[in-house]
Amino acid sequence: MSYLKFDKSLMINLEQSLPREILRTNKSGAYHCTTLVGCNTRKQHGLLVIPIPEMDDENHVMLSSLDATVIQHGAPFNLGIHKYQGNVYSPNGHKYIREYNCDDIPKTVYRVGGVVLKQEKIFVSHESRILIKYTLVDAHSETTLQFRPFLAFRNANDVCIENNQINKEYNEVANGISCCLYSGYPNLYMQYSKKVEFVSDPHWYNGIEYVKDQERGYSYREDLFVPGYFQMPIKKGESIIFSAGIEEVKPRSLTAMFDKELEVRPHRTSFYNCLKNSAQQFYLKRNNENYMLVGYPWFKVRARDLFISIPGCSLYIDDEAMYHKMMDTALSALKRFMATGELDSVIKGIDQPDVPLWAIWAIQQYAQAVSFDECIKKYGETLEEIILYVIGGGHPNLFVHENGLIYSDGREKSISWMTTLAEGGRPATPRTGYLVEFNALWYNALKFCHSTIHDKKKAAVRNTISDLIEQIDISFKETFLNEHGYLYDYVDGGYGELSVRPNMVFAISLEYSPLTRKERKGVLDVITRELLTPKGLRTLSPKSYGYRPVYYGPRYDREQAYYQGPARPWLMGAYAEAYLKIFGLSGVSFIERMMIGFEEEMSNNCIGTISELFDGNPPFIGRGGISYAVNVAEILRVLNLMKNYNNNI
């Protein structure tokens, strides 16, 4: 079965093919990303985009693209495509595409007259290297291939403008060349698996445009440098492999390298397999530590997202070993912060007040998915340590009040997952005081930790936790449950925020809830009626003031809309869990139908993964980051819930 296959009619129609992107990563921070037709529409796009720790904490586009040209009888047919001013696309290589398939690796089939050329791409695991294999499937006369590399050597969030500082020199290496356009950058080695002629013909290609950046109000026009072109004859049935990396390679090893990488590539022939592959692309290994990126193409590692994503992107794709590796790294950073206040250089936001609570949730997922006893054996002391840290007032912005609830000050800075900052550095969606999801997580954490303590020597700790639980059983409902049957988003002093937001879903989804079944169903009904979409839960009800469902346009417009209506797929994890707790087996078919909206995304936007957010109104267009870890993780968790319920039928 072919799951991610696109035919000629779609590929040659730029309105349909340009919005679809492809992402491949090396699980160590480097990636390849572009559109299905190979036309870069973002400045973060490129064939080889890598982190350069010696320079900064950003990604850098080394090789932007590689234009292949088929020559027969002296006539050139350029298979590349770039956008220029005036909505001009040149060359128009997409016209020659006959098929695109990405069930395992990206494969494009071109047809130029009697020539059929297949292109296959592989990004090498844990190495900053992309391999592109070209196979001449059919040809009726002598055929020559030319390749023009478009070089950038720049920060992935900037653009390059023609300049005199560029170093145009190159060195010949085995079956290719190496070059370094600017000081501080590593050499880029471009080599082939067979002997090739390089013709020096340095030119700037000016005015290449990136439509996605233009839409977002950022700089979008760039000049790229082409040092010349590679040229070689190719025979029918022959394959050649192009390599671009920051280390020289032996040309004779390229075929074996390509085949070895191909062997371990999963087949993305189902919804689950696509999500599993996407989950693994967020993995980041650095200096023997294991992390998970928030998403692509511009995100780094963030503590809250890390703890939310780890279970879905490891346990629910049958990779328990990776769960422990990432949790060990993340918990070490959290414990270091709790002990000394030291921030982590890689994991950003380790000081956010809800991070310890999400850490406990991630541990709890292990107990549910694998083994309660094994969980306590490995993480029991950590659970107790975190709970006592919060109770003891160790966190600078997380305070346990006399009613047992936790309070955080969010007037001047963002403290929850709704983190966008407006002009002046103030939170665009300020939330302060008793936040509903903080206290839902806190109650759940206390109950879970209480269930793990059986040592009589720890009776005092257990009793302290019991007292807090009894207090919250009363104070949570008194504080958050309003006369309309749903929960305030936050309460500060005598003010309760009535806007209908999705954060209350955690009070009805977590394993332990202070609400009765009737109260939970009332909350669920409001969420279903006002927030549920086929792409997740809206961040604000259409009935609430300030609803802005479309995340589009310049930065200011996007900032104002970010948490004011667009839907978030990751919230479907909590929603599905809450729904099934209320309706049991009778709710399975409904959640399965909701998953259809996400399965169709496998062939939209960035294929095989899930975008950061979606418009809150139809047609629910995907926006923001092209691949987002918490979304993938929580949809994987929903699929696991479905599997468990179906197995019990």
VEXFI-296977 format. One record per residue (C-alpha): y, z, x; residue number from 1; residue in three letters. Coordinates in steps of 0.2 Angstrom, whole numbers. Example, Ala and Ser with C-alpha at 12.3 -4.5 7.8 and 13.67 -1.06 7.14 Angstrom:
     y     z     x num residuo
   -22    39    62   1     ALA
    -5    36    68   2     SER
END
This chain:
     y     z     x num residuo
     0     0     0   1     MET
    17    -4     6   2     SER
    30     9     1   3     TYR
    46     5    11   4     LEU
    46   -14    10   5     LYS
    61   -25     6   6     PHE
    60   -43     3   7     ASP
    71   -58     7   8     LYS
    81   -57    -9   9     SER
    87   -39    -5  10     LEU
    90   -41    13  11     MET
   101   -57    12  12     ILE
   112   -49    -1  13     ASN
   124   -38     9  14     LEU
   129   -28    -7  15     GLU
   111   -22    -8  16     GLN
   106   -21    10  17     SER
   121   -13    19  18     LEU
   121     3     9  19     PRO
   103     6    15  20     ARG
   101    14    32  21     GLU
    87    18    44  22     ILE
    86    33    55  23     LEU
    73    37    69  24     ARG
    74    52    81  25     THR
    66    58    97  26     ASN
    65    76    90  27     LYS
    76    82   105  28     SER
    93    77    98  29     GLY
    94    58   102  30     ALA
    92    45    88  31     TYR
    94    27    82  32     HIS
   103    23    66  33     CYS
   109     8    58  34     THR
   108    -2    42  35     THR
    92   -12    37  36     LEU
   100   -28    42  37     VAL
   106   -21    59  38     GLY
   125   -21    55  39     CYS
   133    -5    60  40     ASN
   143     3    46  41     THR
   147    20    54  42     ARG
   154    24    71  43     LYS
   139    36    72  44     GLN
   127    21    71  45     HIS
   119    14    87  46     GLY
   103     8    95  47     LEU
   103    23   107  48     LEU
   114    38   103  49     VAL
   110    53   114  50     ILE
   117    71   117  51     PRO
   124    73   135  52     ILE
   124    92   138  53     PRO
   133    90   155  54     GLU
   148    82   145  55     MET
   149    92   129  56     ASP
   140    97   113  57     ASP
   142    80   105  58     GLU
   131    64   103  59     ASN
   136    49   112  60     HIS
   133    30   107  61     VAL
   127    22   123  62     MET
   120     5   116  63     LEU
   128     0   100  64     SER
   118   -15    96  65     SER
   107   -29   104  66     LEU
   110   -47    97  67     ASP
    95   -58    98  68     ALA
    97   -77    98  69     THR
    84   -89    95  70     VAL
    86  -106   105  71     ILE
    77  -122   100  72     GLN
    81  -139   106  73     HIS
    97  -132   113  74     GLY
   103  -125    96  75     ALA
   106  -106    96  76     PRO
   103   -96    80  77     PHE
   110   -78    82  78     ASN
   101   -65    73  79     LEU
   115   -52    74  80     GLY
   128   -46    62  81     ILE
   145   -37    64  82     HIS
   159   -34    52  83     LYS
   177   -40    56  84     TYR
   194   -39    48  85     GLN
   196   -48    31  86     GLY
   178   -44    26  87     ASN
   171   -57    38  88     VAL
   153   -55    44  89     TYR
   149   -64    60  90     SER
   136   -69    65  91     PRO
   126   -70    49  92     ASN
   109   -66    56  93     GLY
   104   -57    40  94     HIS
   102   -75    32  95     LYS
    86   -77    43  96     TYR
    77   -61    37  97     ILE
    62   -64    27  98     ARG
    55   -46    26  99     GLU
    59   -28    31 100     TYR
    45   -15    32 101     ASN
    46     3    38 102     CYS
    30    11    32 103     ASP
    27    16    50 104     ASP
    40     9    61 105     ILE
    55    -2    57 106     PRO
    49   -21    57 107     LYS
    60   -36    53 108     THR
    53   -53    51 109     VAL
    65   -68    54 110     TYR
    62   -86    51 111     ARG
    73   -99    59 112     VAL
    66  -116    54 113     GLY
    49  -117    61 114     GLY
    51  -101    71 115     VAL
    44   -84    64 116     VAL
    50   -69    75 117     LEU
    45   -51    72 118     LYS
    55   -37    78 119     GLN
    48   -19    79 120     GLU
    57    -3    85 121     LYS
    51    13    91 122     ILE
    61    28    97 123     PHE
    51    37   111 124     VAL
    47    56   107 125     SER
    57    68   117 126     HIS
    65    55   128 127     GLU
    81    46   126 128     SER
    73    29   125 129     ARG
    72    15   112 130     ILE
    59     1   113 131     LEU
    61   -15   104 132     ILE
    46   -27   103 133     LYS
    48   -45    99 134     TYR
    33   -56    94 135     THR
    34   -75    92 136     LEU
    23   -76    77 137     VAL
    25   -95    75 138     ASP
    34  -109    83 139     ALA
    32  -128    84 140     HIS
    42  -132   100 141     SER
    48  -123   116 142     GLU
    58  -107   112 143     THR
    70   -97   122 144     THR
    77   -79   117 145     LEU
    94   -73   122 146     GLN
    99   -54   120 147     PHE
   117   -48   121 148     ARG
   119   -29   123 149     PRO
   135   -22   114 150     PHE
   139    -6   125 151     LEU
   150     8   119 152     ALA
   148    24   130 153     PHE
   158    35   119 154     ARG
   158    50   108 155     ASN
   149    46    92 156     ALA
   164    52    82 157     ASN
   177    41    91 158     ASP
   179    23    93 159     VAL
   182    13   109 160     CYS
   197     2   112 161     ILE
   198   -12   125 162     GLU
   204    -4   142 163     ASN
   206    -6   160 164     ASN
   196    10   165 165     GLN
   179     2   161 166     ILE
   167    -1   175 167     ASN
   161   -19   173 168     LYS
   149   -18   188 169     GLU
   130   -18   186 170     TYR
   115   -16   197 171     ASN
    99   -26   196 172     GLU
    83   -16   192 173     VAL
    65   -21   189 174     ALA
    66   -34   175 175     ASN
    84   -29   170 176     GLY
   100   -21   174 177     ILE
   108    -4   174 178     SER
   126     0   171 179     CYS
   138    15   168 180     CYS
   155    10   160 181     LEU
   164    27   162 182     TYR
   163    41   174 183     SER
   153    56   168 184     GLY
   140    46   159 185     TYR
   123    43   164 186     PRO
   117    26   169 187     ASN
   110    15   155 188     LEU
    94     5   160 189     TYR
    90   -10   150 190     MET
    74   -18   155 191     GLN
    60   -30   149 192     TYR
    41   -30   150 193     SER
    42   -47   158 194     LYS
    53   -56   170 195     LYS
    70   -60   163 196     VAL
    86   -68   169 197     GLU
   102   -59   167 198     PHE
   118   -70   166 199     VAL
   134   -60   169 200     SER
   147   -65   156 201     ASP
   158   -50   153 202     PRO
   168   -50   137 203     HIS
   176   -38   125 204     TRP
   171   -41   106 205     TYR
   187   -34    97 206     ASN
   190   -28    80 207     GLY
   172   -23    74 208     ILE
   174   -13    59 209     GLU
   164     1    51 210     TYR
   166     1    32 211     VAL
   159    19    29 212     LYS
   173    26    41 213     ASP
   186    16    32 214     GLN
   181    23    15 215     GLU
   182    41    22 216     ARG
   200    38    30 217     GLY
   194    39    48 218     TYR
   198    27    62 219     SER
   186    12    59 220     TYR
   190    -2    71 221     ARG
   182    -4    88 222     GLU
   181   -15   103 223     ASP
   164   -16   111 224     LEU
   160   -22   129 225     PHE
   146   -35   132 226     VAL
   142   -37   150 227     PRO
   132   -54   148 228     GLY
   116   -59   141 229     TYR
    97   -58   145 230     PHE
    87   -74   143 231     GLN
    69   -79   144 232     MET
    56   -91   137 233     PRO
    43   -85   125 234     ILE
    27   -93   119 235     LYS
    19   -93   102 236     LYS
     9   -77   100 237     GLY
    18   -68   115 238     GLU
    26   -51   113 239     SER
    40   -44   124 240     ILE
    47   -27   124 241     ILE
    65   -22   128 242     PHE
    68    -4   134 243     SER
    85     5   134 244     ALA
    86    22   141 245     GLY
    95    34   154 246     ILE
    80    33   166 247     GLU
    72    18   174 248     GLU
    55    13   169 249     VAL
    41     3   176 250     LYS
    41   -13   166 251     PRO
    22   -14   166 252     ARG
    21     3   157 253     SER
    31    -3   142 254     LEU
    17   -10   132 255     THR
     6     5   134 256     ALA
    21    16   130 257     MET
    24     7   114 258     PHE
     6     7   109 259     ASP
     4    26   112 260     LYS
    20    30   102 261     GLU
    14    18    88 262     LEU
    -3    28    87 263     GLU
     5    44    82 264     VAL
    17    37    70 265     ARG
    13    43    52 266     PRO
    12    30    38 267     HIS
    26    33    25 268     ARG
    15    26    11 269     THR
    19    40    -2 270     SER
    33    52    -7 271     PHE
    26    67     2 272     TYR
    23    57    18 273     ASN
    41    51    18 274     CYS
    47    68    17 275     LEU
    35    75    30 276     LYS
    41    62    42 277     ASN
    59    66    38 278     SER
    56    84    40 279     ALA
    50    81    58 280     GLN
    65    71    62 281     GLN
    76    87    61 282     PHE
    66    95    75 283     TYR
    76    99    90 284     LEU
    68   105   106 285     LYS
    80   110   120 286     ARG
    76   121   135 287     ASN
    59   126   128 288     ASN
    68   133   113 289     GLU
    64   125    95 290     ASN
    78   122    82 291     TYR
    81   112    67 292     MET
    97   101    65 293     LEU
   106   103    49 294     VAL
   106    84    46 295     GLY
   112    67    52 296     TYR
   122    59    59 297     PRO
   135    72    63 298     TRP
   128    89    60 299     PHE
   122   102    73 300     LYS
   111   118    71 301     VAL
   118   131    59 302     ARG
   110   148    56 303     ALA
   109   148    37 304     ARG
   102   131    35 305     ASP
    90   134    49 306     LEU
    82   149    40 307     PHE
    82   140    23 308     ILE
    74   124    31 309     SER
    61   131    42 310     ILE
    48   135    29 311     PRO
    49   118    20 312     GLY
    49   108    36 313     CYS
    35   117    44 314     SER
    23   127    32 315     LEU
    23   114    18 316     TYR
    19   100    30 317     ILE
     4   110    37 318     ASP
    13   114    54 319     ASP
    12   133    55 320     GLU
    14   133    74 321     ALA
    31   125    72 322     MET
    36   138    60 323     TYR
    33   152    72 324     HIS
    41   142    86 325     LYS
    57   140    76 326     MET
    57   157    69 327     MET
    55   165    86 328     ASP
    70   155    92 329     THR
    81   159    77 330     ALA
    76   178    75 331     LEU
    79   180    94 332     SER
    97   174    91 333     ALA
    99   185    76 334     LEU
    92   201    84 335     LYS
   104   198    99 336     ARG
   119   197    87 337     PHE
   113   212    78 338     MET
   112   222    94 339     ALA
   127   216   104 340     THR
   138   205    92 341     GLY
   134   190   104 342     GLU
   135   173    96 343     LEU
   123   160   100 344     ASP
   128   144   110 345     SER
   117   133   100 346     VAL
   114   141    83 347     ILE
   131   141    74 348     LYS
   136   153    61 349     GLY
   124   167    66 350     ILE
   137   179    61 351     ASP
   138   174    43 352     GLN
   135   189    32 353     PRO
   120   181    22 354     ASP
   111   175    37 355     VAL
   100   191    39 356     PRO
    96   189    20 357     LEU
    90   171    22 358     TRP
    80   176    37 359     ALA
    70   189    27 360     ILE
    68   175    13 361     TRP
    60   164    27 362     ALA
    48   177    32 363     ILE
    44   180    14 364     GLN
    39   162    12 365     GLN
    27   164    26 366     TYR
    19   178    17 367     ALA
    17   168     1 368     GLN
    11   152    10 369     ALA
     0   159    23 370     VAL
    -5   177    23 371     SER
     4   193    18 372     PHE
    -6   203    30 373     ASP
    -3   191    45 374     GLU
    16   191    40 375     CYS
    17   210    41 376     ILE
     8   210    57 377     LYS
    20   198    65 378     LYS
    36   201    56 379     TYR
    35   218    48 380     GLY
    45   227    62 381     GLU
    58   213    61 382     THR
    60   215    42 383     LEU
    63   234    44 384     GLU
    75   231    58 385     GLU
    86   219    47 386     ILE
    85   230    32 387     ILE
    91   245    42 388     LEU
   104   235    51 389     TYR
   112   231    34 390     VAL
   110   248    27 391     ILE
   118   256    42 392     GLY
   133   245    41 393     GLY
   129   235    57 394     GLY
   136   219    51 395     HIS
   155   217    52 396     PRO
   157   209    35 397     ASN
   142   215    25 398     LEU
   144   232    17 399     PHE
   132   242     6 400     VAL
   142   251    -8 401     HIS
   138   266   -18 402     GLU
   130   256   -32 403     ASN
   118   248   -20 404     GLY
   126   231   -20 405     LEU
   133   222    -5 406     ILE
   151   217    -3 407     TYR
   159   204     9 408     SER
   177   199    11 409     ASP
   179   180     9 410     GLY
   198   179     5 411     ARG
   203   171    22 412     GLU
   186   163    28 413     LYS
   171   155    20 414     SER
   157   167    20 415     ILE
   144   158     9 416     SER
   135   141    10 417     TRP
   151   134     1 418     MET
   159   133    18 419     THR
   172   119    17 420     THR
   189   123    24 421     LEU
   205   116    17 422     ALA
   221   113    27 423     GLU
   227   128    36 424     GLY
   209   134    39 425     GLY
   207   143    22 426     ARG
   191   141    12 427     PRO
   193   127    -1 428     ALA
   181   136   -13 429     THR
   186   155    -9 430     PRO
   172   167   -15 431     ARG
   174   186   -11 432     THR
   167   203   -16 433     GLY
   150   204   -24 434     TYR
   143   187   -22 435     LEU
   129   184   -34 436     VAL
   117   175   -22 437     GLU
   120   188    -9 438     PHE
   115   202   -20 439     ASN
   100   193   -27 440     ALA
    94   190   -10 441     LEU
    98   208    -5 442     TRP
    87   215   -20 443     TYR
    73   203   -16 444     ASN
    74   208     2 445     ALA
    73   227    -2 446     LEU
    58   224   -14 447     LYS
    49   214    -1 448     PHE
    52   225    13 449     CYS
    47   240     2 450     HIS
    30   232    -2 451     SER
    26   231    17 452     THR
    29   249    22 453     ILE
    14   259    20 454     HIS
    15   270    36 455     ASP
    17   289    30 456     LYS
    28   291    46 457     LYS
    41   279    38 458     LYS
    42   288    21 459     ALA
    60   291    24 460     ALA
    64   273    26 461     VAL
    53   268    11 462     ARG
    62   282     0 463     ASN
    79   275     6 464     THR
    75   258     0 465     ILE
    67   264   -16 466     SER
    84   273   -20 467     ASP
    94   257   -17 468     LEU
    82   247   -28 469     ILE
    84   259   -42 470     GLU
   103   258   -41 471     GLN
   103   239   -41 472     ILE
    91   238   -56 473     ASP
   106   246   -65 474     ILE
   122   240   -56 475     SER
   116   221   -54 476     PHE
   116   218   -73 477     LYS
   132   229   -76 478     GLU
   141   219   -62 479     THR
   135   201   -65 480     PHE
   128   198   -82 481     LEU
   142   193   -94 482     ASN
   144   192  -113 483     GLU
   140   173  -112 484     HIS
   123   176  -106 485     GLY
   125   170   -88 486     TYR
   130   178   -72 487     LEU
   147   179   -64 488     TYR
   148   169   -48 489     ASP
   156   183   -39 490     TYR
   165   199   -44 491     VAL
   179   207   -34 492     ASP
   187   223   -41 493     GLY
   189   220   -60 494     GLY
   188   201   -58 495     TYR
   173   192   -62 496     GLY
   172   173   -58 497     GLU
   167   164   -75 498     LEU
   165   147   -67 499     SER
   147   141   -70 500     VAL
   140   138   -53 501     ARG
   122   136   -47 502     PRO
   122   152   -36 503     ASN
   115   162   -50 504     MET
    99   152   -49 505     VAL
    93   164   -35 506     PHE
    94   179   -46 507     ALA
    80   171   -57 508     ILE
    70   161   -44 509     SER
    66   174   -31 510     LEU
    50   184   -31 511     GLU
    59   199   -36 512     TYR
    73   199   -49 513     SER
    83   214   -57 514     PRO
    84   204   -73 515     LEU
    72   204   -88 516     THR
    62   189   -93 517     ARG
    74   186  -108 518     LYS
    89   188   -97 519     GLU
    82   176   -84 520     ARG
    78   163   -98 521     LYS
    96   164  -104 522     GLY
   103   161   -87 523     VAL
    90   147   -85 524     LEU
    96   139  -101 525     ASP
   114   138   -95 526     VAL
   110   131   -79 527     ILE
    99   118   -87 528     THR
   112   113  -100 529     ARG
   127   113   -88 530     GLU
   121   110   -70 531     LEU
   105   101   -70 532     LEU
   105    82   -64 533     THR
    91    71   -58 534     PRO
    98    74   -40 535     LYS
    99    93   -40 536     GLY
   111   106   -47 537     LEU
   129   103   -49 538     ARG
   140   114   -39 539     THR
   151   117   -54 540     LEU
   149   114   -73 541     SER
   159    99   -81 542     PRO
   165   112   -93 543     LYS
   173   123   -79 544     SER
   191   120   -73 545     TYR
   193   109   -58 546     GLY
   177    99   -60 547     TYR
   177    84   -48 548     ARG
   160    75   -48 549     PRO
   163    61   -36 550     VAL
   163    65   -17 551     TYR
   173    49   -11 552     TYR
   188    44    -2 553     GLY
   200    51    11 554     PRO
   196    68    19 555     ARG
   208    78     7 556     TYR
   200    71    -9 557     ASP
   182    74    -2 558     ARG
   187    92     3 559     GLU
   193    96   -15 560     GLN
   177    88   -22 561     ALA
   164    95   -10 562     TYR
   159   110   -21 563     TYR
   168   106   -37 564     GLN
   154    96   -45 565     GLY
   143    85   -34 566     PRO
   125    89   -35 567     ALA
   114    97   -21 568     ARG
    96    93   -20 569     PRO
    91   109   -11 570     TRP
    95   119   -26 571     LEU
    80   111   -35 572     MET
    69   122   -25 573     GLY
    76   138   -33 574     ALA
    78   129   -50 575     TYR
    60   123   -50 576     ALA
    54   141   -45 577     GLU
    64   149   -59 578     ALA
    58   136   -72 579     TYR
    40   139   -68 580     LEU
    41   158   -68 581     LYS
    48   156   -86 582     ILE
    37   143   -93 583     PHE
    22   143   -82 584     GLY
     9   128   -83 585     LEU
    19   121   -98 586     SER
    34   118   -86 587     GLY
    24   108   -73 588     VAL
    26    91   -82 589     SER
    45    94   -83 590     PHE
    47    98   -65 591     ILE
    36    83   -60 592     GLU
    48    72   -70 593     ARG
    63    79   -61 594     MET
    55    74   -45 595     MET
    55    56   -50 596     ILE
    74    56   -46 597     GLY
    71    61   -28 598     PHE
    56    49   -26 599     GLU
    67    34   -30 600     GLU
    79    39   -16 601     GLU
    65    35    -3 602     MET
    71    17    -4 603     SER
    90    20    -7 604     ASN
   104    26     5 605     ASN
    94    31    21 606     CYS
    77    26    17 607     ILE
    63    39    18 608     GLY
    74    54    17 609     THR
    87    63     6 610     ILE
   106    62     7 611     SER
   117    78     9 612     GLU
   124    77    -9 613     LEU
   125    66   -25 614     PHE
   139    63   -37 615     ASP
   138    75   -52 616     GLY
   140    61   -64 617     ASN
   129    45   -67 618     PRO
   124    35   -58 619     PRO
   122    50   -46 620     PHE
   126    40   -30 621     ILE
   121    48   -13 622     GLY
   135    54    -2 623     ARG
   139    63    14 624     GLY
   126    65    28 625     GLY
   113    52    27 626     ILE
    98    64    30 627     SER
    99    83    26 628     TYR
    87    96    31 629     ALA
    88   109    17 630     VAL
    86    95     4 631     ASN
    70    88    12 632     VAL
    64   106    15 633     ALA
    66   112    -3 634     GLU
    59    96   -11 635     ILE
    44    98     0 636     LEU
    43   116    -7 637     ARG
    44   110   -24 638     VAL
    30    98   -21 639     LEU
    19   112   -14 640     ASN
    23   123   -30 641     LEU
    17   108   -41 642     MET
     1   107   -30 643     LYS
    -3   125   -32 644     ASN
     0   125   -51 645     TYR
   -10   109   -53 646     ASN
   -24   116   -43 647     ASN
   -25   131   -55 648     ASN
   -26   120   -71 649     ILE
END
